[in-house]
Amino acid sequence: MATVRRDERDPVGAAADTRPGRSDDAAAAAAMTSVADFYAGKNVLITGATGFMGKVLVEKLLRCCPQVRALFLLVRPKAGQSMRQRVDDMIKCKLFDRVREDDAHFGRKIVAISSELTEPGLAISPEDADRLAASVNIVFHCAATIRFDEPLKHAVQLNVIGTQRLLGLARRMRHLEAFVHISTAYANCNRKHIDEVVYPPPVEPRRLIESLEWMDDGIVRDITPRLIGNRPNTYTYTKALAEYVVQQEQDELNIAIIRPSIVGASWQEPFPGWIDNFNGPSGVFIAAGKGILRTMRANNDAVADLIPVDVVINLTLAAGCYTAVHKPKAALVYNCTTGGINPFHWGEIEHHVMSSFKRNPLEQAFRRPNANITSNYLIYQYWILVSHKFPALLYDLVLRLTGQKPQMMRIFNRLHKAISLLEYFSSQDWEWSSENVNMLMAQLSPEDRKTFNFDVRQLNWPEYIENYCIGTKKYVLNEDMSDIPAARQHLRKLRNIRYTFNTVLVVFIWRVFIARSQMARNIWYFVVSLCFKFLSYFRASSTLTN
């Protein structure tokens, strides 16, 4: 079931292709063509283009491959917005500012196609389907549900059946050169060491799909834990199935599978720290910066396998080029991770995130940023009670007394659910091989290695985390950097309130003990007399000196 990554006789993986329906002239190329030159004149189909990674992919293609002919984006109409309106809103965002500087009319290259992955035929009109079949050269499949707690039936619909339907459309494309599927490095998280191969699926996808068709939601919900087995959620489970589904087409299509780990803000492009959502680490960073998140269960020494989104996209575009030019005999898998190459640990992330938000605080913080990570369950529950639930109840009580609607406990409950879903990934390590990634990097020209840089050995983690935190402030929360002095003043105010509250609390508790215990009174009088003697001695010494 495991794929062969490339022909053993060919050190660069450029094996002659003898399969029917394909030309073998490109496979004889001695070296890979320039990535930008390869995409010149090409028609590219992208799913998930309005998502986080999809946007960065669209922007990178338009900016660094300006001769690309057209980008066909499969977009789902949404809540009163047509697919064209969604695309127009997308290209207005700051992400596309650099593209806009080079070409104010870049939107003309974008063709929005109404589509729905969960519908038969992807709900694409016959006219659009014929147009795509006649013109598309490259497919990038980025669309997926990334919710960890997605009901199994819906996750299968989007991640597995949707992929099958897209592959069906791809088989009709007469000029298709490469099909690039975005998976996840955690598709096989039930293994500690993960090679760049497609592993046997946990269940035959066809049998699962047939079973889910007749089961009602209640039955599916009950059997989900048994089906996913030692995987943590339906997301990783269905992504493993989708990889197998894609691999089954390797005799008909040129296929590449990209496996990014935890995708975070941009490292360099189009500018450092760009992020547009609360998903994954972004929401955790913001909660910590606001002073809401005070504790998290994780292993300080475990590797936090974050991967910048621009690294993933650069690798994706380079892999698309390589796959089309060299036509490998089997689907190539690329583990796009940092842990085995340039590791950074959760304890280090905690330190740098807290330091960054103290230098560049978020506006109207609930408390001063001060989070701690622990792997001990009892200690974690203690801090949840003391640092989360008690302050939330106190704050909600104040809101009730002032006639406002309580909200803090509801926010904390949502936060606890979110961090509990991340607990599996923040408490252990994995090892990913990266031979194909290294091979692909060696194929690039020096110029392409700069333009399409995915060498994470160059990544400076403290600088990246600093830019990531600033990015959440600027692009997710839309806060102005010029307001940082006021935010710092607010933190100083919170610090003074905390010191005052702690002092009053200590004095109050101590006075209660003094009222009830003779020993406590004796200790109190001893401490007071000691302080009085010290002040008297200090005053006498000052008088003698003068």
Disulfide bonds with the S-S distance in Angstrom:
none
